[in-house]
Amino acid sequence: LPIYLLRAIWEWCCDNGFTPYLSVVVDARTKVPQEFVRDGSIVLNLGPDATNRLQIGNEFIEFQARFGGVARELSIPVGQVDAIYARENNAGMAFEIEEPRTDVSVEKTVEER
């Protein structure tokens, strides 16, 4: 995922008064409130009014958000983002999820047991 595209669409949404939504395919490294995950995915509001301490890093998107009035820490691997778009008009971009790396030697060790 070209991180600069993700940042650019987020900025475009905010600059134009749109609400940036992030669609995420949840995996073991994705730290989100599991009770809001549906069919292995979650959609999150990344707007400035909905997030605190938002950091769109090269490897992870990290921020604090409230769910049911309770502040939660979220951490999303950039490779698990499958879309970022404006809630108001669905303009944005979709991405392919990166395939997780598998270590053949680890798989073989597990199979041998």
GIUR-V533988 format. One record per helix or strand of 3 or more residues. SS is the DSSP state (2 for helix, 1 for strand). FROM is the first residue (numbers start at 0). TO is the last residue. If there is no record, write none. Layout:
[[SS FROM TO] [SS FROM TO]]
This chain:
[[2 2 14] [1 19 24] [2 33 35] [1 40 44] [1 50 55] [1 59 66] [1 69 76] [2 77 79] [1 80 85] [1 91 93] [2 103 111]]
